[in-house]
Structure formats: structure tokens, C-alpha cells
Amino acid sequence: MLRKFHVPEATPTNWLDEFMRACLAALNKNYEFVCVIEGQDKLKDLIKAPCVFYADLKKDIFDLLIEKQTRTTDFFVWINREGKLVAINAHWNHTLIIHEGWVTPEAQQLNQWKQEALLITSKSDALILKAEPLSRTFTIGFQGKLLENLSAEQTALFLSNTFNSATCYTQPARKDNSRETQR
């Protein structure tokens, strides 16, 4: 006698959960990377990428692509706020980004990627995340500020608060080892 099999409905996965799992897997492989998460403000004129593909963010795809990511902080992974993986090996279109005049003396002492994170996040609603494999922490650039030495839990909470609510831009509770830098 033939029976009908019950096919369970696919449970939708939160792209932020997939993203954090992929980030932790990359940290376990000692991959340092920068990721730009585009908000409502479109960044396509500010970013150059060899290939743009708008794929759903899945851990397996991210794992594969992060291995192909150029290992410098000059290049980054580009994701949009809907969880679409837009491009890898992307970089800033420096002809459109003017560095003089906005950089404070304090910011001039920072790494180039941090200077760019402060500039871009002060002029747009983008979020820039850097994975630090040696300390196993994350740095987030958002709204013209840098939140440094965040744990995976703090980072996940910050991303969830930022991208799961259209108007909620709260900061996660930080442990004593985290620092904040403003431009």
C-alpha cells in the first residue's frame, strides 16, 4: 500500500544567522576579511567589483567565496541588507571618495580600512564589519563610529538590532575590553 510522505516545510533561515555562522567558520580558518553591508543607501557608485552576482547568502556559498577573497583589507565582501551576497573582491572607487578635509588627526592614525569605514558610515547607512582572527573578535563601523573588540555574540546582537528593525539602531552592551572610536 502506498503512503503519502509528509514533506516538512522548509524553515526560512535568517540571513544574519547564516552570515554569523559563515563569519565564525572563516575565523576558525584564520581568515581576516572586511564585509560591507549596504543599507537603504545604495553604494554601487562607490564600489568597484570584478563580478556582481546577487546570490542568497548561504554559509556554504559564503565559505567557498571567502576562500577566493583577496587577503588584504583593501578588498571586501559586499552584502545588501536583504542578505544578498552582491560581490567579493570589491573595493572602494577612490576617484569618488575624497579623503582630504574630513579626516581628524585621530582618524589619520588609523588603518586605511578604518578611515574608509568612518567616512562611508558617516555619509551613508552602510555597516562595515571586519573579522579579526587573532583576537577572534569583530570591529564594526556604523554611523561614523567604530565599535572594536566585539565578541561574536555582541556582533550578532548588533546586526540583529540594526537589520531586523527598520528604525532600531541600538548598540549592544559592550564588555570592558571593547573600545569606541569616533571620527
Legacy VTK file of the C-alpha trace (Angstrom):
# vtk DataFile Version 3.0
C-alpha trace
ASCII
DATASET POLYDATA
POINTS 183 float
0.000 0.000 0.000
1.331 3.425 -0.941
1.591 6.041 1.742
1.938 9.712 1.409
5.105 11.023 2.937
4.899 14.192 4.887
7.396 16.654 3.496
8.311 19.161 6.172
8.032 22.761 5.135
11.353 24.444 4.662
12.014 26.670 7.612
13.106 30.074 6.461
16.560 30.921 7.698
17.545 34.319 8.877
20.343 35.638 6.668
22.015 37.189 9.709
22.287 33.750 11.328
23.783 32.342 8.132
26.163 35.281 7.952
27.366 34.872 11.547
27.868 31.103 11.070
29.913 31.860 7.957
31.939 34.528 9.783
32.741 32.127 12.617
33.760 29.423 10.148
36.069 31.936 8.431
37.562 32.900 11.796
38.193 29.222 12.529
40.212 29.089 9.300
42.106 32.233 10.375
40.637 34.298 7.535
40.745 38.025 8.079
38.149 39.829 5.997
36.142 43.009 5.699
32.467 42.983 4.812
30.362 45.951 3.726
26.651 45.588 4.398
24.709 48.051 2.296
21.705 49.664 3.967
18.985 51.692 2.260
21.619 53.981 0.736
22.897 52.329 -2.435
26.692 52.108 -2.706
27.081 50.849 -6.279
28.689 54.113 -7.444
31.241 53.969 -4.623
32.197 50.312 -5.057
34.060 48.550 -7.850
33.720 44.786 -8.123
35.073 42.377 -10.737
31.845 40.367 -10.691
28.456 41.239 -9.203
26.090 38.328 -8.623
23.321 38.998 -6.017
23.131 35.465 -4.586
21.250 34.430 -1.462
23.644 34.392 1.444
24.185 30.777 2.477
27.001 29.563 4.663
28.294 27.034 2.120
28.421 29.627 -0.657
30.000 32.188 1.664
32.621 29.636 2.800
33.562 28.892 -0.785
33.700 32.532 -1.846
35.588 33.753 1.213
38.373 31.343 0.291
38.630 33.194 -3.039
38.551 36.606 -1.361
41.787 38.576 -1.722
43.513 38.597 1.657
44.007 42.302 2.219
41.801 44.879 3.867
41.751 46.805 0.567
39.177 44.306 -0.727
35.900 43.326 0.879
32.787 41.196 0.644
29.705 43.224 -0.315
26.274 42.225 1.047
22.990 44.118 0.948
20.501 44.458 3.801
18.244 41.769 2.296
21.007 39.210 2.761
22.077 39.046 -0.869
25.755 38.402 -1.429
26.480 41.078 -4.022
30.213 40.616 -4.704
33.582 39.504 -3.405
36.929 41.189 -4.024
35.116 44.515 -4.121
36.985 47.734 -3.380
36.220 51.418 -2.996
36.120 53.609 -6.082
38.755 56.029 -4.773
38.095 58.561 -7.525
34.693 59.209 -5.910
35.879 59.136 -2.312
37.606 62.342 -1.272
39.895 61.775 1.702
41.106 65.326 2.388
39.173 67.580 4.696
37.128 65.066 6.635
39.861 63.159 8.464
40.519 64.250 12.027
44.071 63.995 13.395
42.951 60.998 15.482
41.488 59.230 12.419
44.684 59.838 10.413
46.462 57.468 12.811
44.062 54.623 11.980
44.478 51.903 9.340
43.193 52.848 5.889
40.179 50.498 6.108
39.149 52.157 9.389
39.414 55.617 7.842
37.242 54.456 4.942
34.780 52.828 7.358
34.440 56.065 9.313
33.918 58.082 6.130
31.456 55.743 4.412
29.400 55.064 7.540
29.230 58.763 8.420
27.850 59.556 4.938
25.550 56.525 4.493
23.654 53.920 6.480
26.114 51.170 5.488
27.713 48.950 8.096
31.299 47.757 7.764
32.443 44.673 9.653
35.968 43.314 9.978
36.734 39.864 11.325
39.905 39.708 13.433
41.095 36.064 13.540
43.959 36.590 16.017
41.722 38.031 18.725
38.609 36.217 17.458
36.704 39.471 17.631
34.945 41.836 15.252
35.147 45.555 14.562
32.031 47.306 13.299
31.921 50.686 11.602
28.477 52.245 11.793
27.128 55.814 11.834
30.638 57.283 11.774
31.840 55.260 14.773
33.995 52.185 15.254
32.992 49.533 17.763
36.058 47.399 18.382
36.809 44.077 20.081
33.227 42.829 19.893
32.602 39.159 20.591
30.604 37.062 18.147
27.609 37.321 20.468
27.848 41.116 20.660
28.273 41.323 16.892
25.254 39.093 16.233
23.146 41.169 18.618
24.236 44.427 16.991
23.489 43.112 13.488
20.129 41.766 14.602
19.141 45.058 16.222
20.287 47.008 13.185
18.851 44.927 10.337
15.770 43.290 11.848
14.168 46.614 12.628
13.870 49.448 10.154
14.232 52.132 12.819
16.198 50.405 15.561
19.863 51.396 15.610
20.809 50.414 19.130
24.257 49.390 20.260
24.816 46.076 22.034
26.035 46.005 25.576
29.821 46.042 25.409
32.239 44.342 27.738
35.079 46.338 29.261
37.526 45.185 26.564
35.691 46.958 23.746
36.572 50.451 22.541
34.658 53.006 20.563
36.349 55.428 18.169
34.584 58.358 16.580
35.697 60.376 13.634
LINES 1 184
183 0 1 2 3 4 5 6 7 8 9 10 11 12 13 14 15 16 17 18 19 20 21 22 23 24 25 26 27 28 29 30 31 32 33 34 35 36 37 38 39 40 41 42 43 44 45 46 47 48 49 50 51 52 53 54 55 56 57 58 59 60 61 62 63 64 65 66 67 68 69 70 71 72 73 74 75 76 77 78 79 80 81 82 83 84 85 86 87 88 89 90 91 92 93 94 95 96 97 98 99 100 101 102 103 104 105 106 107 108 109 110 111 112 113 114 115 116 117 118 119 120 121 122 123 124 125 126 127 128 129 130 131 132 133 134 135 136 137 138 139 140 141 142 143 144 145 146 147 148 149 150 151 152 153 154 155 156 157 158 159 160 161 162 163 164 165 166 167 168 169 170 171 172 173 174 175 176 177 178 179 180 181 182
